[in-house]
Amino acid sequence: MYRVFVRNWWKRNTSWPNGLEPDGGARKTTLEKNVKTEEEARRIAQQYNAAHTLGRLSRKAEYEEQ
């Protein structure tokens, strides 16, 4: 089973260059849980990413095995 989620890869921090600090450990917001196959999870994440702009904080959909 897989979980599809979104998170920001950067956070605002004025003391860092460009005002952004890496934040790969940011909170994950679930889009779908209990996705049965990796292919389906990948498709859901790709559809989300195609329909949404990354924005300044680089918000992206990803998936992980549960």
PDB file as gemmi writes it, atoms N, CA and C in Angstrom:
CRYST1    1.000    1.000    1.000  90.00  90.00  90.00 P 1                      
ATOM      1  N   MET A   1       0.843  -1.183   0.000  1.00  0.00           N  
ATOM      2  CA  MET A   1       0.000   0.000   0.000  1.00  0.00           C  
ATOM      3  C   MET A   1       0.889   1.246   0.000  1.00  0.00           C  
ATOM      4  N   TYR A   2       0.358   2.309  -0.587  1.00  0.00           N  
ATOM      5  CA  TYR A   2       1.090   3.567  -0.703  1.00  0.00           C  
ATOM      6  C   TYR A   2       0.225   4.726  -0.219  1.00  0.00           C  
ATOM      7  N   ARG A   3       0.904   5.765   0.205  1.00  0.00           N  
ATOM      8  CA  ARG A   3       0.241   7.005   0.606  1.00  0.00           C  
ATOM      9  C   ARG A   3       0.780   8.110  -0.284  1.00  0.00           C  
ATOM     10  N   VAL A   4      -0.130   8.907  -0.858  1.00  0.00           N  
ATOM     11  CA  VAL A   4       0.249  10.049  -1.687  1.00  0.00           C  
ATOM     12  C   VAL A   4       0.044  11.299  -0.836  1.00  0.00           C  
ATOM     13  N   PHE A   5       1.040  12.178  -0.827  1.00  0.00           N  
ATOM     14  CA  PHE A   5       0.981  13.366   0.018  1.00  0.00           C  
ATOM     15  C   PHE A   5       1.633  14.552  -0.684  1.00  0.00           C  
ATOM     16  N   VAL A   6       1.404  15.742  -0.143  1.00  0.00           N  
ATOM     17  CA  VAL A   6       2.082  16.946  -0.624  1.00  0.00           C  
ATOM     18  C   VAL A   6       2.853  17.552   0.540  1.00  0.00           C  
ATOM     19  N   ARG A   7       3.964  18.220   0.204  1.00  0.00           N  
ATOM     20  CA  ARG A   7       4.741  18.956   1.194  1.00  0.00           C  
ATOM     21  C   ARG A   7       5.570  20.019   0.490  1.00  0.00           C  
ATOM     22  N   ASN A   8       5.984  20.990   1.258  1.00  0.00           N  
ATOM     23  CA  ASN A   8       6.863  22.045   0.759  1.00  0.00           C  
ATOM     24  C   ASN A   8       8.302  21.593   0.941  1.00  0.00           C  
ATOM     25  N   TRP A   9       9.142  21.928  -0.053  1.00  0.00           N  
ATOM     26  CA  TRP A   9      10.566  21.586   0.041  1.00  0.00           C  
ATOM     27  C   TRP A   9      11.404  22.722   0.590  1.00  0.00           C  
ATOM     28  N   TRP A  10      10.806  23.911   0.733  1.00  0.00           N  
ATOM     29  CA  TRP A  10      11.504  25.079   1.266  1.00  0.00           C  
ATOM     30  C   TRP A  10      10.632  25.742   2.313  1.00  0.00           C  
ATOM     31  N   LYS A  11      11.262  26.473   3.235  1.00  0.00           N  
ATOM     32  CA  LYS A  11      10.532  27.316   4.170  1.00  0.00           C  
ATOM     33  C   LYS A  11      11.170  28.694   4.170  1.00  0.00           C  
ATOM     34  N   ARG A  12      10.374  29.671   4.526  1.00  0.00           N  
ATOM     35  CA  ARG A  12      10.876  31.044   4.542  1.00  0.00           C  
ATOM     36  C   ARG A  12      11.846  31.235   5.705  1.00  0.00           C  
ATOM     37  N   ASN A  13      12.990  31.848   5.415  1.00  0.00           N  
ATOM     38  CA  ASN A  13      13.977  32.174   6.438  1.00  0.00           C  
ATOM     39  C   ASN A  13      14.823  33.311   5.881  1.00  0.00           C  
ATOM     40  N   THR A  14      14.635  34.504   6.420  1.00  0.00           N  
ATOM     41  CA  THR A  14      15.292  35.690   5.875  1.00  0.00           C  
ATOM     42  C   THR A  14      16.806  35.662   6.019  1.00  0.00           C  
ATOM     43  N   SER A  15      17.343  34.822   6.897  1.00  0.00           N  
ATOM     44  CA  SER A  15      18.802  34.768   7.063  1.00  0.00           C  
ATOM     45  C   SER A  15      19.481  33.837   6.048  1.00  0.00           C  
ATOM     46  N   TRP A  16      18.715  33.146   5.223  1.00  0.00           N  
ATOM     47  CA  TRP A  16      19.267  32.276   4.178  1.00  0.00           C  
ATOM     48  C   TRP A  16      19.266  33.008   2.839  1.00  0.00           C  
ATOM     49  N   PRO A  17      20.126  32.580   1.915  1.00  0.00           N  
ATOM     50  CA  PRO A  17      20.115  33.185   0.577  1.00  0.00           C  
ATOM     51  C   PRO A  17      18.718  33.069  -0.053  1.00  0.00           C  
ATOM     52  N   ASN A  18      18.300  34.107  -0.721  1.00  0.00           N  
ATOM     53  CA  ASN A  18      16.974  34.174  -1.362  1.00  0.00           C  
ATOM     54  C   ASN A  18      15.824  34.046  -0.370  1.00  0.00           C  
ATOM     55  N   GLY A  19      16.116  34.076   0.930  1.00  0.00           N  
ATOM     56  CA  GLY A  19      15.068  34.006   1.942  1.00  0.00           C  
ATOM     57  C   GLY A  19      14.424  32.649   2.092  1.00  0.00           C  
ATOM     58  N   LEU A  20      15.080  31.595   1.585  1.00  0.00           N  
ATOM     59  CA  LEU A  20      14.527  30.235   1.652  1.00  0.00           C  
ATOM     60  C   LEU A  20      15.531  29.260   2.242  1.00  0.00           C  
ATOM     61  N   GLU A  21      15.039  28.385   3.110  1.00  0.00           N  
ATOM     62  CA  GLU A  21      15.854  27.350   3.749  1.00  0.00           C  
ATOM     63  C   GLU A  21      15.289  25.983   3.356  1.00  0.00           C  
ATOM     64  N   PRO A  22      16.132  24.999   3.034  1.00  0.00           N  
ATOM     65  CA  PRO A  22      15.620  23.664   2.719  1.00  0.00           C  
ATOM     66  C   PRO A  22      14.783  23.105   3.869  1.00  0.00           C  
ATOM     67  N   ASP A  23      13.680  22.428   3.522  1.00  0.00           N  
ATOM     68  CA  ASP A  23      12.784  21.900   4.546  1.00  0.00           C  
ATOM     69  C   ASP A  23      12.178  20.578   4.097  1.00  0.00           C  
ATOM     70  N   GLY A  24      13.026  19.620   3.741  1.00  0.00           N  
ATOM     71  CA  GLY A  24      12.550  18.308   3.307  1.00  0.00           C  
ATOM     72  C   GLY A  24      11.785  17.550   4.374  1.00  0.00           C  
ATOM     73  N   GLY A  25      11.926  17.944   5.618  1.00  0.00           N  
ATOM     74  CA  GLY A  25      11.206  17.284   6.711  1.00  0.00           C  
ATOM     75  C   GLY A  25       9.886  17.946   7.040  1.00  0.00           C  
ATOM     76  N   ALA A  26       9.384  18.769   6.120  1.00  0.00           N  
ATOM     77  CA  ALA A  26       8.133  19.499   6.348  1.00  0.00           C  
ATOM     78  C   ALA A  26       6.963  18.541   6.535  1.00  0.00           C  
ATOM     79  N   ARG A  27       5.921  19.073   7.174  1.00  0.00           N  
ATOM     80  CA  ARG A  27       4.711  18.273   7.406  1.00  0.00           C  
ATOM     81  C   ARG A  27       4.134  17.775   6.081  1.00  0.00           C  
ATOM     82  N   LYS A  28       3.693  16.541   6.066  1.00  0.00           N  
ATOM     83  CA  LYS A  28       3.111  15.919   4.883  1.00  0.00           C  
ATOM     84  C   LYS A  28       1.588  15.943   5.017  1.00  0.00           C  
ATOM     85  N   THR A  29       0.920  16.438   3.981  1.00  0.00           N  
ATOM     86  CA  THR A  29      -0.539  16.473   3.950  1.00  0.00           C  
ATOM     87  C   THR A  29      -1.013  15.380   2.998  1.00  0.00           C  
ATOM     88  N   THR A  30      -1.771  14.430   3.507  1.00  0.00           N  
ATOM     89  CA  THR A  30      -2.205  13.273   2.723  1.00  0.00           C  
ATOM     90  C   THR A  30      -3.239  13.657   1.677  1.00  0.00           C  
ATOM     91  N   LEU A  31      -2.998  13.209   0.444  1.00  0.00           N  
ATOM     92  CA  LEU A  31      -3.981  13.337  -0.632  1.00  0.00           C  
ATOM     93  C   LEU A  31      -4.802  12.064  -0.746  1.00  0.00           C  
ATOM     94  N   GLU A  32      -4.125  10.937  -0.751  1.00  0.00           N  
ATOM     95  CA  GLU A  32      -4.762   9.614  -0.851  1.00  0.00           C  
ATOM     96  C   GLU A  32      -3.997   8.642   0.023  1.00  0.00           C  
ATOM     97  N   LYS A  33      -4.710   7.781   0.722  1.00  0.00           N  
ATOM     98  CA  LYS A  33      -4.032   6.737   1.480  1.00  0.00           C  
ATOM     99  C   LYS A  33      -4.568   5.379   1.036  1.00  0.00           C  
ATOM    100  N   ASN A  34      -3.837   4.356   1.341  1.00  0.00           N  
ATOM    101  CA  ASN A  34      -4.194   2.990   0.970  1.00  0.00           C  
ATOM    102  C   ASN A  34      -4.299   2.794  -0.539  1.00  0.00           C  
ATOM    103  N   VAL A  35      -3.398   3.426  -1.282  1.00  0.00           N  
ATOM    104  CA  VAL A  35      -3.323   3.229  -2.731  1.00  0.00           C  
ATOM    105  C   VAL A  35      -2.645   1.874  -2.947  1.00  0.00           C  
ATOM    106  N   LYS A  36      -3.238   1.046  -3.758  1.00  0.00           N  
ATOM    107  CA  LYS A  36      -2.800  -0.349  -3.854  1.00  0.00           C  
ATOM    108  C   LYS A  36      -1.490  -0.571  -4.599  1.00  0.00           C  
ATOM    109  N   THR A  37      -1.233   0.212  -5.646  1.00  0.00           N  
ATOM    110  CA  THR A  37      -0.019  -0.048  -6.434  1.00  0.00           C  
ATOM    111  C   THR A  37       0.845   1.203  -6.535  1.00  0.00           C  
ATOM    112  N   GLU A  38       2.119   0.981  -6.766  1.00  0.00           N  
ATOM    113  CA  GLU A  38       3.037   2.102  -6.950  1.00  0.00           C  
ATOM    114  C   GLU A  38       2.692   2.883  -8.216  1.00  0.00           C  
ATOM    115  N   GLU A  39       2.271   2.203  -9.250  1.00  0.00           N  
ATOM    116  CA  GLU A  39       1.908   2.871 -10.496  1.00  0.00           C  
ATOM    117  C   GLU A  39       0.745   3.833 -10.283  1.00  0.00           C  
ATOM    118  N   GLU A  40      -0.242   3.419  -9.503  1.00  0.00           N  
ATOM    119  CA  GLU A  40      -1.384   4.287  -9.212  1.00  0.00           C  
ATOM    120  C   GLU A  40      -0.949   5.487  -8.363  1.00  0.00           C  
ATOM    121  N   ALA A  41      -0.103   5.242  -7.377  1.00  0.00           N  
ATOM    122  CA  ALA A  41       0.403   6.328  -6.534  1.00  0.00           C  
ATOM    123  C   ALA A  41       1.187   7.328  -7.375  1.00  0.00           C  
ATOM    124  N   ARG A  42       2.022   6.838  -8.265  1.00  0.00           N  
ATOM    125  CA  ARG A  42       2.805   7.708  -9.138  1.00  0.00           C  
ATOM    126  C   ARG A  42       1.888   8.538 -10.032  1.00  0.00           C  
ATOM    127  N   ARG A  43       0.849   7.916 -10.569  1.00  0.00           N  
ATOM    128  CA  ARG A  43      -0.101   8.617 -11.434  1.00  0.00           C  
ATOM    129  C   ARG A  43      -0.814   9.740 -10.677  1.00  0.00           C  
ATOM    130  N   ILE A  44      -1.254   9.464  -9.456  1.00  0.00           N  
ATOM    131  CA  ILE A  44      -1.940  10.471  -8.641  1.00  0.00           C  
ATOM    132  C   ILE A  44      -1.008  11.649  -8.364  1.00  0.00           C  
ATOM    133  N   ALA A  45       0.232  11.363  -7.992  1.00  0.00           N  
ATOM    134  CA  ALA A  45       1.201  12.427  -7.714  1.00  0.00           C  
ATOM    135  C   ALA A  45       1.493  13.236  -8.972  1.00  0.00           C  
ATOM    136  N   GLN A  46       1.661  12.579 -10.096  1.00  0.00           N  
ATOM    137  CA  GLN A  46       1.944  13.285 -11.348  1.00  0.00           C  
ATOM    138  C   GLN A  46       0.769  14.157 -11.766  1.00  0.00           C  
ATOM    139  N   GLN A  47      -0.450  13.679 -11.585  1.00  0.00           N  
ATOM    140  CA  GLN A  47      -1.628  14.474 -11.922  1.00  0.00           C  
ATOM    141  C   GLN A  47      -1.712  15.712 -11.045  1.00  0.00           C  
ATOM    142  N   TYR A  48      -1.454  15.553  -9.757  1.00  0.00           N  
ATOM    143  CA  TYR A  48      -1.468  16.700  -8.853  1.00  0.00           C  
ATOM    144  C   TYR A  48      -0.422  17.724  -9.286  1.00  0.00           C  
ATOM    145  N   ASN A  49       0.795  17.256  -9.533  1.00  0.00           N  
ATOM    146  CA  ASN A  49       1.887  18.163  -9.906  1.00  0.00           C  
ATOM    147  C   ASN A  49       1.620  18.871 -11.231  1.00  0.00           C  
ATOM    148  N   ALA A  50       0.959  18.209 -12.160  1.00  0.00           N  
ATOM    149  CA  ALA A  50       0.644  18.825 -13.448  1.00  0.00           C  
ATOM    150  C   ALA A  50      -0.444  19.895 -13.304  1.00  0.00           C  
ATOM    151  N   ALA A  51      -1.317  19.741 -12.321  1.00  0.00           N  
ATOM    152  CA  ALA A  51      -2.452  20.659 -12.151  1.00  0.00           C  
ATOM    153  C   ALA A  51      -2.159  21.811 -11.196  1.00  0.00           C  
ATOM    154  N   HIS A  52      -1.035  21.773 -10.483  1.00  0.00           N  
ATOM    155  CA  HIS A  52      -0.705  22.796  -9.491  1.00  0.00           C  
ATOM    156  C   HIS A  52       0.690  23.369  -9.768  1.00  0.00           C  
ATOM    157  N   THR A  53       0.826  24.669  -9.556  1.00  0.00           N  
ATOM    158  CA  THR A  53       2.142  25.276  -9.683  1.00  0.00           C  
ATOM    159  C   THR A  53       2.939  25.008  -8.409  1.00  0.00           C  
ATOM    160  N   LEU A  54       4.245  24.896  -8.547  1.00  0.00           N  
ATOM    161  CA  LEU A  54       5.104  24.605  -7.403  1.00  0.00           C  
ATOM    162  C   LEU A  54       5.108  25.744  -6.384  1.00  0.00           C  
ATOM    163  N   GLY A  55       5.069  26.953  -6.873  1.00  0.00           N  
ATOM    164  CA  GLY A  55       5.127  28.104  -5.989  1.00  0.00           C  
ATOM    165  C   GLY A  55       6.520  28.308  -5.423  1.00  0.00           C  
ATOM    166  N   ARG A  56       6.672  29.366  -4.657  1.00  0.00           N  
ATOM    167  CA  ARG A  56       7.975  29.742  -4.097  1.00  0.00           C  
ATOM    168  C   ARG A  56       8.548  28.667  -3.177  1.00  0.00           C  
ATOM    169  N   LEU A  57       7.686  27.940  -2.473  1.00  0.00           N  
ATOM    170  CA  LEU A  57       8.154  26.938  -1.513  1.00  0.00           C  
ATOM    171  C   LEU A  57       8.272  25.543  -2.126  1.00  0.00           C  
ATOM    172  N   SER A  58       8.052  25.440  -3.421  1.00  0.00           N  
ATOM    173  CA  SER A  58       8.183  24.187  -4.167  1.00  0.00           C  
ATOM    174  C   SER A  58       7.326  23.069  -3.559  1.00  0.00           C  
ATOM    175  N   ARG A  59       6.005  23.310  -3.506  1.00  0.00           N  
ATOM    176  CA  ARG A  59       5.070  22.316  -2.972  1.00  0.00           C  
ATOM    177  C   ARG A  59       4.825  21.253  -4.039  1.00  0.00           C  
ATOM    178  N   LYS A  60       5.105  19.999  -3.692  1.00  0.00           N  
ATOM    179  CA  LYS A  60       5.013  18.887  -4.644  1.00  0.00           C  
ATOM    180  C   LYS A  60       4.287  17.697  -4.023  1.00  0.00           C  
ATOM    181  N   ALA A  61       3.646  16.930  -4.891  1.00  0.00           N  
ATOM    182  CA  ALA A  61       3.063  15.660  -4.475  1.00  0.00           C  
ATOM    183  C   ALA A  61       4.111  14.563  -4.618  1.00  0.00           C  
ATOM    184  N   GLU A  62       4.093  13.652  -3.655  1.00  0.00           N  
ATOM    185  CA  GLU A  62       5.001  12.507  -3.645  1.00  0.00           C  
ATOM    186  C   GLU A  62       4.239  11.311  -3.113  1.00  0.00           C  
ATOM    187  N   TYR A  63       4.894  10.172  -3.056  1.00  0.00           N  
ATOM    188  CA  TYR A  63       4.258   9.003  -2.442  1.00  0.00           C  
ATOM    189  C   TYR A  63       5.297   8.213  -1.673  1.00  0.00           C  
ATOM    190  N   GLU A  64       4.797   7.411  -0.752  1.00  0.00           N  
ATOM    191  CA  GLU A  64       5.668   6.537   0.032  1.00  0.00           C  
ATOM    192  C   GLU A  64       4.936   5.246   0.340  1.00  0.00           C  
ATOM    193  N   GLU A  65       5.694   4.196   0.510  1.00  0.00           N  
ATOM    194  CA  GLU A  65       5.130   2.906   0.865  1.00  0.00           C  
ATOM    195  C   GLU A  65       4.758   2.921   2.334  1.00  0.00           C  
ATOM    196  N   GLN A  66       3.598   2.354   2.647  1.00  0.00           N  
ATOM    197  CA  GLN A  66       3.144   2.307   4.045  1.00  0.00           C  
ATOM    198  C   GLN A  66       3.496   0.987   4.672  1.00  0.00           C  
TER     199      GLN A  66                                                      
END                                                                             
